[in-house]
Amino acid sequence: MLLVRGTNHSVGPYMGKSKRRTDHSPESHEGSRAPRDVGLLASAWHTLSSMRLAVTVLIIFAIASLLGAVLPQQGISGPPGDDVIRAVYLQKYGGTFGRLMLAASLHNVYRSLWYLALLFLLCLSTFACACKSTPRARRRMGLPAGDVMREDVLRMRQHQEATSHIAVADAVDRASAALRRLGYALRSGTTARQQRGKDDSGWLVGRKLRWTAWASPILHFSLLLIVVGGVVGLLPGVGFRDRLPLVEGETYDGQAPPSAPIPGHPTEVKRAQFDFELTLRSFDMTYYPDGAVEEYASNIVVTRNGEQIAEKRVRVNHPLRVGGVNFYQSSWDLESVVVSVRAADGTEELLEFPLQPTQDHMGRRAWLVPITSSIEEALEPVPSTGWTVFCHGFWHDYTIMRGDEMIRSGDAEGGDIVVNFTEFPRNPAVSLIVYPDFEGDKQRFENLGTVTTHEEQSYGGHSFRLAGVKKVSILDVRKDPGVPLLYAGFAGVTLAMMVALYLAPRTVRLHISRKRGATHAAMGGTGSTGDFGREFAALAEALEAGAPEPRADQ
């Protein structure tokens, strides 16, 4: 027969008038403050390893990083910037306040001394917390020391009492077997009173999920990895970040500046350098039915010493990785427009006219053939004929608005409006003028009208057709040796947080004594997750199984 009392009491940490701690396990003393009579170094170490300092520094660091993300910052890649960004601050925030912000290096937050000092302090505090939590985790991997006393068990938050009639030794053995089946590691013994022959009693203490004690050190060391990984990328000569424009059909040798300018970047900019060559075979753009871009992608071939080592179609979120350097599809531009001049015998000559980026009246991207001081500079010769060709108009998405009708080819008539329907090169077109003898007679010319990729114009036995638009793929180039550390750190933080939220060490204590012909068991459990109903039920079943019926004289 088994009598159970006090199932899962939800009592406070103390009961009665006793001032003793309810839990004598090592972890119950971990939150205690450092003693006051310690040396300067010990006091400094205690401050560095405190959670209060770590959280404070982390909050300040997050606010500083937010300022760097919101406020205009000096360019990553090059020197221009200093004078330009100072002028921006003085104009935008006023003379006095702008100078104060510049003095505080808010124009270059991530490289300022105070930001680096915060970063160093965060690293130091995180390292101190990791070092402090490691011995604690090692202690938690063991079993609580000391005997288990009945009065201590009854003061625990969750406890239960049971009465049986089996011997104390059998009760301890059966309880041990039940807890081992639940995954507990155990330690058992007899009380000091029994050792002195004054009482017949025994005890056991068990703990499971002991490995979860390492969640705290893993969290701290993972945060340290994240910080270190971020710092590595900022070290000079270790990594770089740049924007690399690649023109269709051209090769970048990893050393010389590319032919196309970088939008939004100064002329003098330190380029990313590497020991291989990149060739942009083609740049493809696909569209939705409404004209918006569905996808743009770069078909890139990588060679080293004349031998192809990689080939990839680079798309958004699908980068090219070569030798620790990552190439991300970022944007695009237009380099030039190419016109084909074909003779009757099939001979073809290509004329290339450069394009200059601008904006239309709606603020959208647009391109035009640069206007020069003299028309001679804009002419392109046709060597086989002696002609020269002038491109006096370019539309990247040629559309004629004729009332409510949209026409995608042909020449405009009176009352028509020629526009770019979208900001993408879906239907490029040019207007050409041919000068048969520009040097001899500048007044003699032939206006060919509009030429598109599918609509030719003829002159002098030659056909003029738009061969295409040469595009520019703009890639973000990044080499950051700290990225693997960042990935490892974020993985560690995720693992540690999952363990801390859903798993925690669980400790069970059991005291068994024999009094007045009955065996009395007091069992209690401590843990931050869940109750101990399953453990208590298993212990109660173990004490009841096989128990003899009490005799009438007991």
Secondary structure, DSSP 8 states (H G I E B T S, - for coil): --EEE-TT----S--TT--S-S--SGGGGTT----SS--HHHHHHHHHT-HHHHHHHHHHHHHHHHHHHHS----SS-STHHHHHHHHHHHHH-HHHHHHHHHTTGGGGGGSHHHHHHHHHHHHHHHHHHHHHHHHHHHHHS---S---HHHHHTSSEEEEEEE-S-HHHHHHHHHHHHHHTT-EEEEEE-HHHHTTS-EEEEEEEEE-GGGGGHHHHHHHHHHHHHHHHHHTTSTTT-EEEEEEEETT-EE-SSS--SS--TTS-SS------SSEEEEEEEEEEE-TTS-EEEEEEEEEEEETTEEEEEEEEBTTB-EEETTEEEEEEEEEEEEEEEEEE-TTS-EEEEEEE-EEEE-TTS-EEEE----SSGGGGEEEETTTTEEEEEEEEESBEEEEETTEEE-SS---TT-EEEESSSS-SB-EEEEEEETTTTT-TT--EEEEEEESS--EEETTEEEEEEEEEEEEEEEEEE-TTHHHHHHHHHHHHHHHHHHHH---EEEEEEEEEETTEEEEEEEEE-SSS-SHHHHHHHHHHHHTT-----TT-
